Amino acid sequence: MPTKTVINAAGRMVPLEINGQPVVPFKGVGKYKPEGRKYSPSIPTCSDYPDDGNKVVSSLEEALRKCGLSDGMTISTHHHLRDGDLVSNKVFELASAMGVKDLIWFPSASFPCNDAVIKYLDDGTINRIEGSMNGPLGRYVSEGRMKGTAVLRSHGGRVQAIQDGEVIIDIAVLAAPTADSFGNAKGTGGTSACGVLGYAKADYLYASKVIVVTDNLVDFPCFPMEIEGNYVDYVVVVDKIGIPEKIVSGTTLITRSPDRLLIAELTASFLEKSGILKDGVTIQAGAGGTSLAIAVFVHQVLKNKGWKSKFGFGGSTKYMVKMLEEGQMGFILDAQAFDLDSVKSVENNPNHIPYSVFNAYNYHSKGNLTSMMDIMILGATEVDLNFNGNVVTHSDGYLLHGIGGWQNCLHARNVILPIPLFRDRIPVIVDEVTTLCGPGELIDVIITERGIAINPLRQDLIESIKGSDLPIKTLRELKDEAEKICGIPQKPQFEDEIVAAVKWVDGTVIDVVRKIKTN
Amino acid sequence: MRFMFEKIIRFVSHYQPYGKMKKPVAVAGNSGPKVRSDCEIVLEIRSEGGIIIELISKVKVLYGESIKNLIAEVLDFFGVKHAVVKINDSGALPFVIAARMESAVKQLISIDLEYLPGFLQENSYSTTRDRFRFSRLYLPGNTPGLMINAGLHSADGIILDLEDSVAPEKKDEARILVRNALRQINFYGAERMVRINQGERGLEDLHSVIPQNVNLVLLPKCESADYIKQVEEEIAGIKKKFNSKNQVFLMPIIESALGIENSYMIARGSENVVAIAIGLEDYTTDLGVSRTIEGSESFYARTRLVVAAKAAGIQPIDSVFSDVADMEALKQTVVISKSLGFEGMGCIHPRQIAVIKQGFAPDGTEIEKSKKIILAFEKAKLKGLGVVALGSKMIDPPVVARAQKNIDLAVRLNLLSSGWINEIPPDEK
């Protein structure tokens, strides 16, 4: 049944209803302010729980049964175990065996290992995923094979949806590297350590039922309590919650590609020459090879100048840890640790502080950490001539990535996107992004190997680098340059059917992804 | 991107589209999990059934039609009317696809036509004898993925290599790819160089590359001045045929004991020889010794080559440094190389370029010292003194000349303004 559509404030045609629920079209950055009260879960009573505090049950299946797992429920998981996660797939394997149908999976992100859920989408156990869709899962959704419509949210948007009651989590199944029998849990210790559990906070606070799954049960109290046991219903002990080498990469490595290094060098040079990089700077960069190289170059500048960054926001990596340890960074605030050095650091260094996205990215927080950041290094699959960004689909129209914290991070003071002008043959700068994920007004600088484009809204930045030797160009010039090399691409063809909705950080619908037309 | 038939080089000879086929199926190009920006084409020419194109490509949604059109256009150009073409594409640019298609066709039929993509106007520059050749980046001639962005790394020269970095069975297709790359890739001002093969194949290589405005040709394993003359004659013939005026410089590479013995004659082999380089891997093999980091085994050869080059008034260029991960060792090597008199070094990785350039350029202390010497010299001249003194030290004329060379170099490298002497306040002069 076709739903009614409208043009939202970003000029995108979006529906007024998704999965049978009314939705609000995007109204503009910071414009939508819902009123009323936050959602809250039902009231528990402590006397319903064991007096001795031992909530351990015999198996995950038993826990799910006790939680009343039934058709149509929303199941949440976190992604701290990354590609080594053995828990979330298991939930749906059990649900499928129990004959449960039409579940909604609400992960904080998915990884290639989660491609296994495709069979539970096929057999009807799962109706839809509201979270990120990567690789084969993205392809599956793009080809219109998922029963329900996917909903893509940023990390902060996920918290917002929980607090707004837009998503009501029936059961949160939270893998924990270390836990006690009361349900207190943390991200360090054991053989499956992931460092921090920052993405699980909203889930355990707001879910109707909470199951903690661990392979490292310790005596009460498990401390520090990243998950507080007084919110937990059941604890399950298994042999293994994850595959250690796939949970954290032994070591994150800066890119070896000379072209990416060139982009990283140009980025560091831009940051320095524009004056954005200064003593006391606050900075966030991801764990991609180019971002890591930028971190290394930035570290060098800080060192040479005798400057110190007040704090950096993680995903932490060994390169950030190095800045902290060598004195060029005051603190690391950390929502996820990407490599072993970071896991070790967050465990041992008091200035390396776990910091959940519940605090950092949430639209309903009283203040936003990302707007306090001076430098934000992000990526994109596409950028259009109006600086709009896409991170979920590629130019061929297929869903390939989640939003992650990308939308939330756009609120930083200087949002810098170092990206290659074309990947293989595919130009990155387009007339109009295939899927709009972030409005151009929030994206300040695009840095490619063939030139730098500054958003005309940032006259201050344009002024700041006047007279420098930086290769400043317009986005159109860069686009023409790419197309001269690659050729002008055809446009992908879509059906009318909507396969995924892209939410803005405030819960409004900024764009949709339509089904790919396959001849 | 539109391809243009700009000109047809060498007219059809013994062209028999449906005559004897050399073999049933041709394969050109590369594919595989690690291959990027390339394609593999399997071609079978038939006697009926028209053109059938099967395309597997990661960019199919965006460029599927244009790839198929290009394939059809190339086949039509070569008069192939019936064929099955299977392409496995990993995002190859049009000039690569055209080169691969042409290579496949030429494996099956004898034809002298060339399908030439348009010549990029940005590449029509020429270079001069005495330009800097500190860093020259080697690129394997059959790996398009490494070529596309090579010009961005600010090497003084970019070498498309047809010799050692290309597998013997890929030599023909590399020649076509390099020809197209010279026409279509923007070199961003780097000197456009090609290293041809040795012997007859090398002379044949010239026919493909000389008409593409090559600035400099590297001649590997050069052992005699006669060979230089042979190359010059071949180039002159090609230039005459195409009425091309572009100047083509030569850089012989000396890689054997005999080459070292003849290095001065080689250096003077032609007025187009602007530099001679040394290739130490082959040289040490020729000597029957191992190549060491200290390089004592090649010390004689290196200094001999420097002297030969200086005597002939051309640039001596050092061998490549092969450990791309060890920038510190590279830096040390450049220091030694410069101290021996070399004026440049080959690079096998873009990250080596900056280290090498910086190493060969005069450093701050050198420039300052040279400035003082020149100032002292000017002061002495003004006073009509025959002897130049700096502090308590007497300065000989060759020292002044060397200082002037350093200053000139610094000015040319934008390390020093050309009017530096006027910018110094009179009381400090």
Interface residues (C-beta under 8 A of the other chain):
Chain A: P258 D259 L261 L262 S395 D396 G397 R423 D424 R425 I426 E449 R450 K484 I485 C486 G487 I488 P489 Q490 P492
Chain B: M1 R36 S37 K58 V59 K60 V61 L62 Y63 G64 E65 S66 S90 G91 A92 L93 P94 I148 N149 L152 H153 N186 H349 P350 R351
